[in-house]
């Protein structure tokens, strides 16, 4: 299944908003362990976004 442009735009928007939220969280609570978790979370989110945006993974079974 190839995702539509609207799906891709919504995924990009969601990724930006989520990244902004995590950036604000880390900005106010500056701890190295939280920074590691924020980095891991963003990496996993980016990996999932990439696979959904390129059509390599589908939520439909």
C-alpha positions as CSV (number, residue, x, y, z in Angstrom):
1,X,0.0,0.0,0.0
2,X,1.4,3.3,-1.1
3,X,0.6,6.2,1.4
4,X,-1.2,9.2,0.0
5,X,0.2,12.7,0.2
6,X,-2.2,13.6,3.0
7,X,-1.0,10.7,5.0
8,X,2.6,11.7,4.5
9,X,1.9,15.3,5.4
10,X,0.1,14.3,8.6
11,X,2.9,12.0,9.5
12,X,5.5,14.8,9.0
13,X,3.3,17.2,11.1
14,X,3.0,14.6,13.9
15,X,6.7,14.0,13.9
16,X,7.5,17.7,14.1
17,X,5.0,18.2,16.9
18,X,6.3,15.2,18.8
19,X,9.9,16.3,18.4
20,X,8.9,19.8,19.6
21,X,7.3,18.4,22.7
22,X,10.3,16.2,23.5
23,X,12.6,19.2,22.9
24,X,10.6,21.4,25.3
25,X,10.6,18.6,27.8
26,X,14.4,18.2,27.6
27,X,14.9,21.9,27.6
28,X,13.2,22.3,31.0
29,X,14.4,19.1,32.5
30,X,18.1,19.0,31.5
31,X,19.3,15.6,32.6
32,X,21.6,13.4,30.7
33,X,19.5,10.2,31.2
34,X,16.4,12.0,29.9
35,X,18.4,13.2,26.9
36,X,19.3,9.6,26.1
37,X,15.7,8.5,26.3
38,X,14.6,11.5,24.2
39,X,17.2,10.5,21.6
40,X,16.1,6.9,21.5
41,X,12.5,7.9,21.3
42,X,13.1,10.2,18.4
43,X,15.2,7.6,16.6
44,X,12.4,5.0,16.9
45,X,9.8,7.5,15.8
46,X,11.9,8.5,12.8
47,X,12.5,4.9,11.8
48,X,8.8,4.1,12.0
49,X,8.0,7.3,10.0
50,X,10.5,6.4,7.3
51,X,9.0,2.9,6.9
52,X,5.5,4.2,6.8
53,X,6.3,7.1,4.4
54,X,8.1,4.9,1.9
55,X,5.3,2.3,1.9
56,X,7.5,-0.5,3.3
57,X,5.2,-1.1,6.3
58,X,1.5,-1.1,6.5
59,X,-0.9,-1.0,9.4
60,X,-3.5,-2.9,7.4
61,X,-3.5,-6.7,7.7
